Amino acid sequence: MKRVHIEESWPDTWKYSYPYDLQEIYGEIHHYGYVYAYQNRRKRTLQLVEEVLPKGASILDVAAAAGNFTLSLAEMGYEVTWNDLRADLADYVKMKHEKGVVHYAPGNAFELGFKERFDCVLITEVIEHVAHPDEFLKKVAAMVKPGGYVVMSTPNGRYFINKLPRFSDCPDPSVFESQQFKPNSDGHIFLLWSDEIQLLGNAAGLTLEKHECFTNPLTAGHIRLEQALKLLPKGIVDAAETLTRRLPSALKERVTTGSCSRYRKV
């Protein structure tokens, strides 16, 4: 990705995205927990794609924001379509685009009427911002070719600090519609549990092939561990993360903040 530098004339959406880019792709660390957690999520999500898709496969990146997953996948050799409701972000992504095939499709992905379905649809940190994750996943699945994939990352609902409701326990999700699509954790509505991730996939005609939880409280800088992250060598933090992933599933789901999943369309 090309290195860009903030300018006073930029639109507000670009200025809002830039501090995240400084940490996510340009290596300027201001919040160690955020950076470690993002690196874990990015690595595992891209691996879930690379494990099953050959180079040149078509990928739609829904709600792709500043396009860092879009551009990474393009650099890996995939044909990627960037999408976001905020149309002005397209030009920001274009500034960073250095190599690979990227198409731009701003707007509501479900209303754009793509001529062909995709080999994969990527939804990273999106489903927790919608009031009807079941309907959302069905619409995503409809844009995937038979035998294709949906790759999703979302915060882990079983994490012991999480206080948000389960989607399965909500009798009327429509009461949350006015809260949809807000950015960052302030906009989280439901945080899905692993059993819900499987059930929602099944209802959408998707088979859950792989589901992983990652990022422990140390790695995330939670429970006042952010200061420790500034002092500990990265190798120790990575070793602690590796040990966490070897825990029994029930315990691991309680002590990890994030998850990623790969579905295959039936």
C-alpha positions as CSV (number, residue, x, y, z in Angstrom):
1,M,0.0,0.0,0.0
2,K,1.2,3.5,-0.7
3,R,2.0,5.7,2.2
4,V,-0.2,8.8,2.3
5,H,0.0,11.8,4.6
6,I,-2.9,13.8,6.0
7,E,-3.8,17.1,4.5
8,E,-6.0,19.9,5.8
9,S,-8.2,19.7,2.7
10,W,-9.2,16.1,3.2
11,P,-12.9,15.3,3.9
12,D,-13.8,14.4,7.5
13,T,-14.2,10.7,6.7
14,W,-10.6,10.6,5.4
15,K,-9.3,12.4,8.5
16,Y,-11.3,10.0,10.7
17,S,-9.8,6.9,9.0
18,Y,-6.2,8.2,8.9
19,P,-5.3,7.6,12.6
20,Y,-6.4,4.0,12.3
21,D,-4.2,3.6,9.2
22,L,-1.3,5.0,11.1
23,Q,-1.5,2.0,13.5
24,E,-2.9,-0.7,11.1
25,I,-0.6,-0.3,8.2
26,Y,2.0,2.4,8.8
27,G,3.4,1.1,12.0
28,E,2.8,4.1,14.3
29,I,1.6,2.5,17.6
30,H,-0.5,4.7,19.9
31,H,-2.6,2.0,21.5
32,Y,-0.7,-1.3,21.8
33,G,-3.8,-3.4,22.5
34,Y,-5.6,-2.2,19.4
35,V,-2.6,-2.9,17.2
36,Y,-2.0,-6.4,18.6
37,A,-5.7,-7.3,18.3
38,Y,-5.9,-5.9,14.8
39,Q,-2.8,-7.8,13.6
40,N,-4.3,-11.1,15.0
41,R,-7.6,-10.4,13.2
42,R,-6.0,-9.4,10.0
43,K,-3.7,-12.4,9.9
44,R,-6.3,-15.0,10.7
45,T,-8.9,-13.5,8.3
46,L,-6.5,-13.4,5.4
47,Q,-5.4,-17.0,6.1
48,L,-9.0,-18.2,6.0
49,V,-9.3,-16.7,2.5
50,E,-5.9,-17.9,1.3
51,E,-6.5,-21.5,2.5
52,V,-9.4,-22.1,0.0
53,L,-9.3,-19.5,-2.8
54,P,-6.8,-19.6,-5.7
55,K,-5.3,-16.3,-6.9
56,G,-7.5,-14.5,-9.3
57,A,-10.7,-15.4,-7.4
58,S,-13.3,-12.7,-7.1
59,I,-13.9,-11.2,-3.6
60,L,-16.5,-8.6,-2.5
61,D,-15.4,-6.7,0.6
62,V,-18.6,-5.3,2.2
63,A,-18.4,-2.2,4.4
64,A,-14.7,-2.1,3.7
65,A,-14.2,1.4,5.0
66,A,-10.6,2.5,4.4
67,G,-10.0,-0.6,2.3
68,N,-7.0,-2.1,4.1
69,F,-8.4,-5.7,3.7
70,T,-9.4,-4.9,0.1
71,L,-5.9,-3.7,-0.8
72,S,-4.2,-6.5,1.1
73,L,-6.2,-9.1,-0.8
74,A,-5.5,-7.3,-4.1
75,E,-1.8,-7.4,-3.4
76,M,-2.2,-11.2,-2.7
77,G,-3.5,-11.7,-6.2
78,Y,-7.3,-11.6,-5.8
79,E,-9.7,-9.6,-7.9
80,V,-11.4,-7.5,-5.2
81,T,-14.4,-5.2,-5.2
82,W,-14.4,-2.5,-2.5
83,N,-17.8,-1.5,-1.1
84,D,-18.9,0.9,1.6
85,L,-21.9,3.2,2.2
86,R,-19.6,6.1,2.5
87,A,-18.9,6.8,-1.2
88,D,-16.2,9.5,-0.5
89,L,-13.9,6.9,1.0
90,A,-13.4,5.3,-2.4
91,D,-11.0,8.1,-3.4
92,Y,-9.1,7.6,-0.2
93,V,-8.7,3.9,-0.9
94,K,-7.6,4.7,-4.5
95,M,-4.8,7.0,-3.1
96,K,-3.4,4.0,-1.1
97,H,-3.8,1.5,-4.0
98,E,-0.4,0.4,-5.2
99,K,-0.9,-3.0,-7.0
100,G,-3.5,-5.6,-7.8
101,V,-7.0,-5.5,-9.2
102,V,-9.5,-3.4,-7.3
103,H,-13.0,-2.4,-8.4
104,Y,-15.0,0.2,-6.6
105,A,-18.8,-0.2,-5.8
106,P,-19.9,2.4,-3.2
107,G,-23.4,2.2,-1.8
108,N,-25.7,-0.4,-0.3
109,A,-24.1,-3.7,-1.4
110,F,-27.5,-5.4,-1.4
111,E,-29.0,-2.8,-3.8
112,L,-26.2,-2.5,-6.3
113,G,-27.3,-5.4,-8.5
114,F,-23.9,-7.0,-9.3
115,K,-24.0,-8.9,-12.6
116,E,-22.2,-11.9,-11.2
117,R,-21.9,-13.6,-7.9
118,F,-18.5,-13.7,-6.1
119,D,-16.2,-16.5,-5.1
120,C,-16.1,-15.0,-1.7
121,V,-17.7,-12.2,0.3
122,L,-15.7,-10.7,3.1
123,I,-17.5,-9.1,6.1
124,T,-15.0,-7.9,8.8
125,E,-16.4,-6.3,11.9
126,V,-19.8,-5.6,10.3
127,I,-22.4,-8.0,11.5
128,E,-22.3,-6.7,15.1
129,H,-23.5,-3.3,13.8
130,V,-26.8,-4.6,12.3
131,A,-30.1,-5.2,14.1
132,H,-30.9,-8.2,12.0
133,P,-27.8,-10.3,11.6
134,D,-29.8,-13.3,10.4
135,E,-31.2,-11.3,7.5
136,F,-27.9,-9.7,6.8
137,L,-26.1,-13.0,6.5
138,K,-28.8,-14.3,4.1
139,K,-28.3,-11.3,1.9
140,V,-24.6,-11.8,1.9
141,A,-24.9,-15.5,1.1
142,A,-27.1,-14.6,-1.9
143,M,-24.1,-12.8,-3.5
144,V,-21.9,-15.8,-3.3
145,K,-21.5,-18.5,-6.0
146,P,-22.5,-22.1,-5.2
147,G,-19.5,-23.6,-3.5
148,G,-18.1,-20.1,-2.7
149,Y,-17.3,-18.7,0.7
150,V,-18.3,-16.1,3.3
151,V,-15.4,-15.0,5.5
152,M,-16.4,-13.1,8.6
153,S,-14.7,-11.6,11.6
154,T,-16.7,-10.2,14.6
155,P,-16.1,-9.7,18.3
156,N,-16.5,-12.9,20.4
157,G,-19.8,-12.7,22.3
158,R,-18.7,-15.2,25.0
159,Y,-15.8,-13.0,26.1
160,F,-16.1,-12.6,29.9
161,I,-16.2,-8.8,29.8
162,N,-18.9,-8.7,27.2
163,K,-22.2,-7.3,28.5
164,L,-24.2,-7.0,25.3
165,P,-27.2,-9.3,24.6
166,R,-27.3,-12.5,22.6
167,F,-29.2,-12.1,19.3
168,S,-30.9,-15.4,20.1
169,D,-32.3,-14.0,23.3
170,C,-33.8,-10.8,21.7
171,P,-37.6,-11.1,21.1
172,D,-37.8,-8.0,18.8
173,P,-34.5,-7.0,17.1
174,S,-36.3,-4.2,15.3
175,V,-36.1,-2.0,18.4
176,F,-32.4,-1.7,17.6
177,E,-32.8,-0.5,14.0
178,S,-32.2,3.2,14.9
179,Q,-28.8,2.2,16.3
180,Q,-27.5,0.4,13.2
181,F,-24.3,1.2,11.3
182,K,-22.7,3.4,14.0
183,P,-18.9,3.1,14.0
184,N,-16.6,1.5,16.5
185,S,-17.7,-0.4,19.6
186,D,-20.3,2.3,20.4
187,G,-22.3,0.9,17.5
188,H,-22.2,-2.7,18.6
189,I,-25.7,-4.2,19.0
190,F,-25.3,-7.9,19.4
191,L,-22.0,-9.8,19.9
192,L,-22.5,-13.3,18.5
193,W,-21.7,-16.5,20.3
194,S,-20.1,-19.5,18.5
195,D,-23.4,-21.5,18.5
196,E,-25.2,-18.5,17.0
197,I,-22.6,-18.2,14.3
198,Q,-23.3,-21.8,13.2
199,L,-27.1,-21.5,13.4
200,L,-27.2,-18.2,11.5
201,G,-25.0,-19.7,8.8
202,N,-27.2,-22.8,8.5
203,A,-30.3,-20.6,8.1
204,A,-28.6,-18.7,5.4
205,G,-27.7,-21.8,3.4
206,L,-24.1,-21.8,4.6
207,T,-22.0,-24.5,6.2
208,L,-19.5,-23.4,8.9
209,E,-16.2,-24.8,7.9
210,K,-13.9,-23.1,10.4
211,H,-14.4,-20.9,13.4
212,E,-11.5,-19.5,15.5
213,C,-11.3,-17.3,18.6
214,F,-8.2,-15.2,19.3
215,T,-6.7,-12.3,21.3
216,N,-6.6,-12.7,25.0
217,P,-6.8,-9.8,27.6
218,L,-3.1,-9.2,27.6
219,T,-2.9,-9.0,23.8
220,A,-5.9,-6.7,23.7
221,G,-4.6,-4.5,26.6
222,H,-7.7,-5.1,28.6
223,I,-8.1,-5.1,32.4
224,R,-5.4,-2.5,32.8
225,L,-2.8,-4.5,30.8
226,E,-2.2,-1.8,28.2
227,Q,0.8,-0.5,30.2
228,A,2.3,-4.0,30.3
229,L,2.1,-4.2,26.5
230,K,4.4,-1.2,26.2
231,L,7.1,-3.0,28.2
232,L,6.8,-6.6,27.2
233,P,8.7,-7.8,24.1
234,K,6.4,-8.8,21.2
235,G,7.7,-12.4,21.4
236,I,6.3,-12.8,24.9
237,V,2.9,-11.4,23.9
238,D,2.8,-13.7,20.9
239,A,3.7,-16.7,23.0
240,A,0.9,-15.9,25.4
241,E,-1.5,-15.6,22.5
242,T,-0.3,-19.0,21.2
243,L,-0.9,-20.6,24.5
244,T,-4.4,-19.1,24.7
245,R,-5.3,-20.7,21.4
246,R,-4.4,-24.1,22.8
247,L,-6.9,-23.9,25.6
248,P,-10.0,-26.1,25.6
249,S,-12.7,-24.5,23.5
250,A,-15.1,-23.6,26.3
251,L,-12.4,-21.8,28.2
252,K,-10.8,-20.2,25.2
253,E,-14.1,-18.6,24.2
254,R,-14.4,-17.0,27.6
255,V,-11.0,-15.4,27.5
256,T,-10.7,-14.2,23.9
257,T,-12.0,-11.0,22.4
258,G,-12.3,-11.8,18.7
259,S,-13.5,-14.5,16.3
260,C,-13.3,-15.2,12.6
261,S,-15.3,-17.8,10.6
262,R,-15.4,-19.3,7.2
263,Y,-18.6,-20.5,5.7
264,R,-19.1,-22.4,2.5
265,K,-22.3,-21.9,0.4
266,V,-24.2,-25.2,0.1
